[in-house]
Amino acid sequence: MSFTKTSKNIAIDSSGNLTADCSSGGVYYSSSLDLNSCVGNDDGVIKWGSSNFSHSARNIALGSSSYDKDSYLCCDLKNESGNWGGVRLDLDDHIANINGVLTYQSSWF
């Protein structure tokens, strides 16, 4: 299940730390997940299952335009040539709210 449907006050900081108040049993719990543990930069392409994307990213935000929803991680990534390009990643694809805790899931069952 997508975490955005069961969470509120969703935010991300410039270091790639995702925070949210996640619902479990009708109660909201403060939770955080360092996206650097599960998202990386492969020559300017943002990828799941890698790490440390924020080390070569700038302008890290959620939903950078009115067309993006809060589940999108948006940023500029540097490629191996030193050029910057805008990327986005739907966090609902692999981040879940499990009993009030933000959790990375490499695959959905």
C-alpha positions as CSV (number, residue, x, y, z in Angstrom):
1,M,0.0,0.0,0.0
2,S,1.3,3.5,-0.8
3,F,2.4,5.4,2.2
4,T,0.9,8.7,1.1
5,K,-2.6,7.3,1.5
6,T,-2.1,6.6,5.2
7,S,0.3,9.4,6.2
8,K,0.2,13.2,6.7
9,N,2.8,15.9,7.2
10,I,5.0,14.3,4.6
11,A,8.3,16.1,4.1
12,I,11.9,15.6,2.8
13,D,15.0,17.5,3.8
14,S,18.1,18.4,1.7
15,S,19.9,15.3,3.0
16,G,17.2,12.9,1.6
17,N,15.6,12.2,4.9
18,L,11.8,11.4,4.4
19,T,9.5,12.1,7.4
20,A,5.8,11.6,7.9
21,D,3.2,11.0,10.5
22,C,2.0,7.5,9.7
23,S,-1.3,6.0,10.7
24,S,-1.6,2.7,12.5
25,G,-4.8,1.6,14.2
26,G,-6.2,5.2,14.0
27,V,-3.2,6.7,15.7
28,Y,-0.5,8.7,13.9
29,Y,3.2,8.0,14.6
30,S,6.2,10.1,13.6
31,S,8.4,8.2,11.3
32,S,11.5,8.8,9.2
33,L,13.5,7.0,6.5
34,D,16.8,8.0,5.1
35,L,16.3,7.5,1.3
36,N,20.0,7.3,0.8
37,S,19.7,3.7,2.1
38,C,17.5,2.7,-0.9
39,V,17.9,5.3,-3.7
40,G,21.0,6.0,-5.7
41,N,22.3,7.9,-8.7
42,D,23.5,5.9,-11.7
43,D,25.1,8.5,-14.0
44,G,22.3,11.0,-13.6
45,V,19.5,8.4,-13.4
46,I,17.7,8.0,-10.1
47,K,17.4,4.3,-9.1
48,W,15.8,2.1,-6.5
49,G,18.0,-0.5,-4.7
50,S,21.1,1.7,-4.8
51,S,22.4,4.3,-2.3
52,N,23.5,7.8,-1.5
53,F,21.6,9.7,-4.2
54,S,21.8,12.9,-2.2
55,H,25.6,13.1,-2.4
56,S,25.2,14.1,-6.1
57,A,21.8,15.9,-5.9
58,R,20.5,19.4,-5.4
59,N,17.1,21.0,-5.1
60,I,15.7,17.9,-3.3
61,A,11.9,18.3,-2.8
62,L,8.6,16.5,-2.9
63,G,6.4,17.3,-5.9
64,S,8.3,20.1,-7.6
65,S,5.3,21.4,-9.6
66,S,1.5,21.5,-9.4
67,Y,1.4,18.4,-11.6
68,D,3.4,16.3,-9.2
69,K,1.9,14.7,-6.2
70,D,3.6,14.6,-2.7
71,S,4.7,11.0,-3.4
72,Y,7.3,12.2,-6.0
73,L,10.9,12.8,-5.0
74,C,12.1,15.5,-7.3
75,C,15.7,16.7,-7.6
76,D,18.5,17.6,-9.9
77,L,21.2,14.8,-10.3
78,K,24.7,15.2,-11.5
79,N,25.9,12.7,-14.1
80,E,29.5,11.5,-14.6
81,S,30.2,14.4,-17.1
82,G,29.3,16.9,-14.4
83,N,26.0,18.0,-16.0
84,W,22.8,18.4,-14.0
85,G,19.4,17.0,-15.0
86,G,16.0,17.0,-13.4
87,V,14.6,13.7,-12.2
88,R,11.7,12.4,-10.3
89,L,10.8,9.1,-8.6
90,D,7.4,8.0,-7.3
91,L,8.1,7.0,-3.7
92,D,4.8,5.2,-3.4
93,D,6.4,2.5,-5.7
94,H,8.6,1.2,-2.9
95,I,7.9,3.1,0.3
96,A,5.1,1.7,2.6
97,N,3.6,2.6,5.9
98,I,4.0,-0.7,7.9
99,N,2.3,-0.3,11.3
100,G,3.2,3.4,11.5
101,V,6.7,3.1,10.3
102,L,8.0,4.3,6.9
103,T,9.6,1.2,5.3
104,Y,11.4,0.5,2.0
105,Q,10.1,-2.6,0.2
106,S,12.3,-3.8,-2.7
107,S,9.2,-5.5,-4.2
108,W,5.5,-5.8,-3.5
109,F,4.0,-9.2,-2.7
